[in-house]
Amino acid sequence: MLYVSSENMSKMKSFSMKHAFKNVLNLNENDEQCGEAENHFNVFWKLRILNEDQKYLVFYLDCLRTDETCSWSIPTEFEVIFGENQARKLTKCHTFSQFCPSIRGNIYMTWQTVESSLETDGSLVVEFHVKINNFNKIAEKKLRNFEDEAAQRASDVMLKIGNHKFYVSKSLLSSKCSYFKALFFGNFEESGKSEIELKNIHPNDLQTFLEVLYGEPAIDEDTCESILDFAEYFDCKSVIEKCEHLILLKSINLSPKAIFNIASRHNMGKLKYKCISELQTSADIRSIIPKNPEEIDNKIWKELLLKTISLFEDVEIQFENAQKTLETQKNETPELRGRILGRRFH
């Protein structure tokens, strides 16, 4: 049995959704307004509000999973933030299932509270921050099947996590990851086995990582960080380079802060340089700095300091140039006025 002890591989999955609902006060009785559906972990979700009997404004988070072939549930904890300057917060728990696919009922506002929570343009901004407590209960879409007959015929080893089986090729995995090369062909107890059980790994995460090793397009904004954690642990440099390349091409939609954190954690030189070079203001620099300063090593802090100094020097130069321009205009104005007057009277 092989134990994989990595905190990042067993962390809870989380996502956030935000929508500005327009003209909320104009909603008629039992009218609703919806945000756009968003894909998080291969499941679509949607924010929604409802004017319930002219008494309350009710908030919904809908899980749009439509699979009726099996029972499913997604236990979550979530925080709702709304109102001007994010002044109001609610924390709740809910288990989504085919019988109860929406959060509702216990999240509502009186119309008096709604009016006091509107933005200056009359919109109501609502945010949901969701943590999924048991990610294994979400059936993700598989890009490749590692359990069917075709996979078994091409396999010479089976990786097992609980009841989940992955029939894979030793040569393929070992050619891409030095960890698997040592495990399959080194002096390990598992090297002679045709079945190896893994612990402390989510089967969905291993599924996605194996898909990448087999050439499937499984890297996106939801899977990138998990894949990188696996690539670091299993010493798979080609996958790390592939993730960096996709982020540089902007094929993966991540925030500047997420990109900077990835570049710092996984020592991606090109990506780190690009992040820092694109910082234009002090606000940009503040936006990427984590709450815990120890998450950034001293070399990166030095680069950020140099970038800050560079931005300050640029501002100084712009200020000096502006002063010179104003001074020149001030000196030229009397002379120019004299020329104009001279032309008028001659």
Contacts in CASP RR format, 6 or more apart in sequence:
PFRMAT RR
TARGET T0000
AUTHOR 0000-0000-0000
METHOD contacts of the structure
MODEL  1
MLYVSSENMSKMKSFSMKHAFKNVLNLNENDEQCGEAENHFNVFWKLRIL
NEDQKYLVFYLDCLRTDETCSWSIPTEFEVIFGENQARKLTKCHTFSQFC
PSIRGNIYMTWQTVESSLETDGSLVVEFHVKINNFNKIAEKKLRNFEDEA
AQRASDVMLKIGNHKFYVSKSLLSSKCSYFKALFFGNFEESGKSEIELKN
IHPNDLQTFLEVLYGEPAIDEDTCESILDFAEYFDCKSVIEKCEHLILLK
SINLSPKAIFNIASRHNMGKLKYKCISELQTSADIRSIIPKNPEEIDNKI
WKELLLKTISLFEDVEIQFENAQKTLETQKNETPELRGRILGRRFH
1 196 0 8 1.000
1 197 0 8 1.000
1 198 0 8 1.000
1 199 0 8 1.000
2 183 0 8 1.000
2 190 0 8 1.000
2 196 0 8 1.000
2 197 0 8 1.000
2 198 0 8 1.000
2 199 0 8 1.000
3 198 0 8 1.000
3 199 0 8 1.000
3 200 0 8 1.000
4 198 0 8 1.000
4 199 0 8 1.000
4 200 0 8 1.000
4 201 0 8 1.000
4 233 0 8 1.000
5 200 0 8 1.000
6 200 0 8 1.000
6 229 0 8 1.000
6 233 0 8 1.000
8 225 0 8 1.000
8 226 0 8 1.000
8 229 0 8 1.000
9 200 0 8 1.000
9 201 0 8 1.000
9 202 0 8 1.000
9 205 0 8 1.000
9 226 0 8 1.000
9 229 0 8 1.000
9 230 0 8 1.000
9 233 0 8 1.000
10 200 0 8 1.000
10 201 0 8 1.000
10 202 0 8 1.000
12 131 0 8 1.000
12 132 0 8 1.000
12 133 0 8 1.000
12 135 0 8 1.000
13 41 0 8 1.000
13 131 0 8 1.000
13 132 0 8 1.000
13 135 0 8 1.000
14 129 0 8 1.000
14 130 0 8 1.000
14 131 0 8 1.000
14 132 0 8 1.000
15 40 0 8 1.000
15 41 0 8 1.000
15 45 0 8 1.000
15 130 0 8 1.000
15 222 0 8 1.000
16 127 0 8 1.000
16 128 0 8 1.000
16 129 0 8 1.000
16 130 0 8 1.000
17 38 0 8 1.000
17 40 0 8 1.000
17 45 0 8 1.000
17 47 0 8 1.000
17 61 0 8 1.000
17 127 0 8 1.000
17 128 0 8 1.000
17 130 0 8 1.000
18 125 0 8 1.000
18 126 0 8 1.000
18 127 0 8 1.000
18 128 0 8 1.000
19 35 0 8 1.000
19 36 0 8 1.000
19 47 0 8 1.000
19 125 0 8 1.000
19 126 0 8 1.000
20 119 0 8 1.000
20 123 0 8 1.000
20 124 0 8 1.000
20 125 0 8 1.000
20 126 0 8 1.000
21 33 0 8 1.000
21 35 0 8 1.000
21 49 0 8 1.000
21 123 0 8 1.000
21 124 0 8 1.000
21 125 0 8 1.000
21 126 0 8 1.000
22 33 0 8 1.000
22 122 0 8 1.000
22 123 0 8 1.000
23 122 0 8 1.000
23 123 0 8 1.000
24 33 0 8 1.000
24 49 0 8 1.000
24 57 0 8 1.000
24 114 0 8 1.000
24 118 0 8 1.000
24 122 0 8 1.000
24 123 0 8 1.000
24 124 0 8 1.000
25 111 0 8 1.000
25 114 0 8 1.000
25 115 0 8 1.000
25 118 0 8 1.000
25 122 0 8 1.000
27 33 0 8 1.000
27 49 0 8 1.000
27 51 0 8 1.000
27 57 0 8 1.000
28 51 0 8 1.000
29 51 0 8 1.000
29 53 0 8 1.000
29 54 0 8 1.000
30 50 0 8 1.000
30 51 0 8 1.000
30 52 0 8 1.000
30 53 0 8 1.000
31 50 0 8 1.000
31 51 0 8 1.000
32 48 0 8 1.000
32 49 0 8 1.000
32 50 0 8 1.000
32 51 0 8 1.000
33 48 0 8 1.000
33 49 0 8 1.000
34 46 0 8 1.000
34 47 0 8 1.000
34 48 0 8 1.000
35 46 0 8 1.000
35 47 0 8 1.000
35 48 0 8 1.000
36 46 0 8 1.000
37 44 0 8 1.000
37 45 0 8 1.000
37 46 0 8 1.000
37 64 0 8 1.000
38 44 0 8 1.000
38 45 0 8 1.000
38 46 0 8 1.000
39 45 0 8 1.000
39 222 0 8 1.000
40 130 0 8 1.000
40 222 0 8 1.000
41 132 0 8 1.000
41 135 0 8 1.000
41 138 0 8 1.000
41 140 0 8 1.000
41 222 0 8 1.000
42 138 0 8 1.000
42 140 0 8 1.000
42 141 0 8 1.000
42 222 0 8 1.000
43 63 0 8 1.000
43 64 0 8 1.000
43 65 0 8 1.000
43 74 0 8 1.000
43 138 0 8 1.000
44 63 0 8 1.000
44 64 0 8 1.000
44 65 0 8 1.000
45 61 0 8 1.000
45 62 0 8 1.000
45 63 0 8 1.000
45 64 0 8 1.000
45 130 0 8 1.000
46 61 0 8 1.000
46 62 0 8 1.000
46 64 0 8 1.000
47 59 0 8 1.000
47 60 0 8 1.000
47 61 0 8 1.000
47 62 0 8 1.000
47 126 0 8 1.000
47 128 0 8 1.000
48 59 0 8 1.000
48 60 0 8 1.000
48 61 0 8 1.000
48 62 0 8 1.000
48 102 0 8 1.000
49 57 0 8 1.000
49 58 0 8 1.000
49 59 0 8 1.000
49 60 0 8 1.000
49 124 0 8 1.000
49 126 0 8 1.000
50 57 0 8 1.000
50 58 0 8 1.000
50 60 0 8 1.000
51 57 0 8 1.000
52 58 0 8 1.000
52 108 0 8 1.000
54 111 0 8 1.000
55 110 0 8 1.000
55 111 0 8 1.000
56 108 0 8 1.000
56 109 0 8 1.000
56 110 0 8 1.000
56 111 0 8 1.000
57 108 0 8 1.000
57 109 0 8 1.000
57 110 0 8 1.000
57 111 0 8 1.000
57 114 0 8 1.000
57 124 0 8 1.000
58 104 0 8 1.000
58 105 0 8 1.000
58 107 0 8 1.000
58 108 0 8 1.000
59 80 0 8 1.000
59 82 0 8 1.000
59 103 0 8 1.000
59 104 0 8 1.000
59 107 0 8 1.000
59 108 0 8 1.000
59 109 0 8 1.000
59 126 0 8 1.000
60 102 0 8 1.000
60 103 0 8 1.000
60 104 0 8 1.000
60 107 0 8 1.000
61 78 0 8 1.000
61 102 0 8 1.000
61 103 0 8 1.000
61 128 0 8 1.000
61 130 0 8 1.000
62 101 0 8 1.000
62 102 0 8 1.000
63 74 0 8 1.000
63 96 0 8 1.000
63 101 0 8 1.000
63 102 0 8 1.000
64 101 0 8 1.000
65 72 0 8 1.000
65 96 0 8 1.000
65 98 0 8 1.000
65 101 0 8 1.000
67 98 0 8 1.000
67 139 0 8 1.000
68 98 0 8 1.000
70 139 0 8 1.000
71 97 0 8 1.000
71 98 0 8 1.000
72 97 0 8 1.000
72 98 0 8 1.000
72 137 0 8 1.000
72 138 0 8 1.000
72 139 0 8 1.000
73 95 0 8 1.000
73 96 0 8 1.000
73 97 0 8 1.000
73 137 0 8 1.000
74 95 0 8 1.000
74 96 0 8 1.000
74 97 0 8 1.000
74 132 0 8 1.000
74 134 0 8 1.000
74 137 0 8 1.000
74 138 0 8 1.000
75 93 0 8 1.000
75 95 0 8 1.000
75 132 0 8 1.000
75 133 0 8 1.000
75 134 0 8 1.000
75 137 0 8 1.000
76 93 0 8 1.000
76 94 0 8 1.000
76 95 0 8 1.000
76 96 0 8 1.000
76 130 0 8 1.000
76 131 0 8 1.000
76 132 0 8 1.000
76 133 0 8 1.000
77 91 0 8 1.000
77 92 0 8 1.000
77 93 0 8 1.000
77 130 0 8 1.000
77 131 0 8 1.000
77 133 0 8 1.000
78 91 0 8 1.000
78 92 0 8 1.000
78 93 0 8 1.000
78 94 0 8 1.000
78 103 0 8 1.000
78 128 0 8 1.000
78 129 0 8 1.000
78 130 0 8 1.000
78 131 0 8 1.000
79 89 0 8 1.000
79 90 0 8 1.000
79 91 0 8 1.000
79 92 0 8 1.000
79 128 0 8 1.000
79 129 0 8 1.000
80 89 0 8 1.000
80 90 0 8 1.000
80 91 0 8 1.000
80 92 0 8 1.000
80 107 0 8 1.000
80 126 0 8 1.000
80 127 0 8 1.000
80 128 0 8 1.000
81 88 0 8 1.000
81 89 0 8 1.000
81 126 0 8 1.000
81 127 0 8 1.000
81 129 0 8 1.000
82 88 0 8 1.000
82 109 0 8 1.000
82 117 0 8 1.000
82 124 0 8 1.000
82 125 0 8 1.000
82 126 0 8 1.000
82 127 0 8 1.000
83 117 0 8 1.000
83 118 0 8 1.000
83 119 0 8 1.000
83 124 0 8 1.000
83 125 0 8 1.000
84 117 0 8 1.000
84 118 0 8 1.000
84 119 0 8 1.000
84 120 0 8 1.000
86 125 0 8 1.000
86 127 0 8 1.000
87 117 0 8 1.000
88 113 0 8 1.000
88 117 0 8 1.000
90 107 0 8 1.000
92 103 0 8 1.000
92 106 0 8 1.000
92 107 0 8 1.000
94 100 0 8 1.000
94 103 0 8 1.000
96 102 0 8 1.000
96 103 0 8 1.000
109 117 0 8 1.000
114 124 0 8 1.000
117 124 0 8 1.000
118 124 0 8 1.000
119 125 0 8 1.000
132 138 0 8 1.000
135 202 0 8 1.000
135 204 0 8 1.000
136 202 0 8 1.000
136 203 0 8 1.000
136 204 0 8 1.000
138 204 0 8 1.000
140 204 0 8 1.000
140 207 0 8 1.000
140 208 0 8 1.000
142 207 0 8 1.000
142 211 0 8 1.000
143 211 0 8 1.000
143 216 0 8 1.000
143 217 0 8 1.000
143 218 0 8 1.000
144 210 0 8 1.000
144 211 0 8 1.000
144 214 0 8 1.000
144 216 0 8 1.000
145 151 0 8 1.000
146 165 0 8 1.000
146 166 0 8 1.000
146 167 0 8 1.000
146 168 0 8 1.000
146 207 0 8 1.000
146 210 0 8 1.000
147 164 0 8 1.000
147 165 0 8 1.000
147 166 0 8 1.000
147 167 0 8 1.000
151 167 0 8 1.000
151 168 0 8 1.000
152 167 0 8 1.000
154 167 0 8 1.000
154 169 0 8 1.000
155 167 0 8 1.000
155 168 0 8 1.000
155 169 0 8 1.000
156 169 0 8 1.000
156 170 0 8 1.000
156 171 0 8 1.000
156 194 0 8 1.000
157 167 0 8 1.000
157 168 0 8 1.000
157 169 0 8 1.000
157 170 0 8 1.000
157 184 0 8 1.000
157 193 0 8 1.000
157 194 0 8 1.000
157 195 0 8 1.000
157 196 0 8 1.000
158 165 0 8 1.000
158 166 0 8 1.000
158 167 0 8 1.000
158 168 0 8 1.000
158 194 0 8 1.000
158 195 0 8 1.000
158 196 0 8 1.000
159 165 0 8 1.000
159 166 0 8 1.000
159 168 0 8 1.000
159 196 0 8 1.000
159 197 0 8 1.000
159 198 0 8 1.000
159 206 0 8 1.000
160 166 0 8 1.000
160 195 0 8 1.000
160 196 0 8 1.000
160 197 0 8 1.000
160 198 0 8 1.000
161 197 0 8 1.000
161 198 0 8 1.000
161 199 0 8 1.000
161 201 0 8 1.000
161 202 0 8 1.000
161 203 0 8 1.000
161 206 0 8 1.000
162 197 0 8 1.000
162 203 0 8 1.000
164 203 0 8 1.000
166 206 0 8 1.000
166 207 0 8 1.000
166 210 0 8 1.000
168 210 0 8 1.000
170 180 0 8 1.000
170 184 0 8 1.000
170 185 0 8 1.000
172 213 0 8 1.000
172 214 0 8 1.000
173 180 0 8 1.000
173 184 0 8 1.000
173 213 0 8 1.000
174 180 0 8 1.000
174 181 0 8 1.000
174 183 0 8 1.000
174 184 0 8 1.000
174 185 0 8 1.000
175 181 0 8 1.000
176 213 0 8 1.000
176 236 0 8 1.000
176 238 0 8 1.000
176 239 0 8 1.000
177 213 0 8 1.000
177 234 0 8 1.000
177 235 0 8 1.000
177 236 0 8 1.000
178 234 0 8 1.000
178 235 0 8 1.000
178 236 0 8 1.000
179 233 0 8 1.000
179 234 0 8 1.000
179 235 0 8 1.000
179 236 0 8 1.000
180 234 0 8 1.000
182 188 0 8 1.000
183 190 0 8 1.000
183 191 0 8 1.000
183 196 0 8 1.000
184 190 0 8 1.000
184 191 0 8 1.000
185 191 0 8 1.000
190 196 0 8 1.000
198 206 0 8 1.000
205 226 0 8 1.000
205 230 0 8 1.000
206 230 0 8 1.000
208 218 0 8 1.000
208 223 0 8 1.000
208 226 0 8 1.000
208 227 0 8 1.000
209 226 0 8 1.000
209 227 0 8 1.000
209 230 0 8 1.000
209 231 0 8 1.000
209 234 0 8 1.000
209 239 0 8 1.000
211 218 0 8 1.000
212 218 0 8 1.000
212 219 0 8 1.000
212 227 0 8 1.000
212 239 0 8 1.000
212 242 0 8 1.000
213 236 0 8 1.000
213 239 0 8 1.000
218 227 0 8 1.000
219 227 0 8 1.000
219 242 0 8 1.000
219 243 0 8 1.000
219 246 0 8 1.000
219 252 0 8 1.000
220 252 0 8 1.000
221 252 0 8 1.000
221 253 0 8 1.000
221 254 0 8 1.000
224 243 0 8 1.000
224 246 0 8 1.000
224 247 0 8 1.000
224 252 0 8 1.000
224 254 0 8 1.000
224 262 0 8 1.000
225 258 0 8 1.000
225 262 0 8 1.000
227 239 0 8 1.000
227 243 0 8 1.000
228 239 0 8 1.000
228 240 0 8 1.000
228 243 0 8 1.000
228 262 0 8 1.000
228 265 0 8 1.000
228 266 0 8 1.000
230 236 0 8 1.000
230 239 0 8 1.000
231 237 0 8 1.000
231 239 0 8 1.000
231 240 0 8 1.000
231 243 0 8 1.000
232 240 0 8 1.000
232 266 0 8 1.000
240 266 0 8 1.000
240 268 0 8 1.000
243 252 0 8 1.000
243 262 0 8 1.000
243 266 0 8 1.000
244 263 0 8 1.000
244 266 0 8 1.000
244 268 0 8 1.000
244 270 0 8 1.000
244 271 0 8 1.000
246 252 0 8 1.000
247 254 0 8 1.000
247 259 0 8 1.000
247 262 0 8 1.000
247 271 0 8 1.000
248 270 0 8 1.000
248 271 0 8 1.000
248 274 0 8 1.000
254 262 0 8 1.000
256 275 0 8 1.000
256 278 0 8 1.000
256 284 0 8 1.000
256 287 0 8 1.000
256 288 0 8 1.000
257 287 0 8 1.000
257 288 0 8 1.000
257 290 0 8 1.000
259 271 0 8 1.000
259 275 0 8 1.000
260 272 0 8 1.000
260 275 0 8 1.000
260 288 0 8 1.000
261 288 0 8 1.000
261 290 0 8 1.000
261 295 0 8 1.000
262 268 0 8 1.000
262 271 0 8 1.000
263 269 0 8 1.000
263 271 0 8 1.000
263 272 0 8 1.000
263 275 0 8 1.000
264 272 0 8 1.000
264 295 0 8 1.000
264 296 0 8 1.000
264 297 0 8 1.000
264 300 0 8 1.000
265 295 0 8 1.000
272 300 0 8 1.000
272 303 0 8 1.000
275 288 0 8 1.000
276 303 0 8 1.000
276 304 0 8 1.000
276 307 0 8 1.000
278 284 0 8 1.000
279 285 0 8 1.000
279 288 0 8 1.000
279 307 0 8 1.000
279 311 0 8 1.000
280 311 0 8 1.000
281 311 0 8 1.000
282 308 0 8 1.000
282 311 0 8 1.000
285 304 0 8 1.000
285 307 0 8 1.000
285 308 0 8 1.000
285 311 0 8 1.000
289 296 0 8 1.000
289 304 0 8 1.000
290 296 0 8 1.000
293 301 0 8 1.000
296 304 0 8 1.000
END
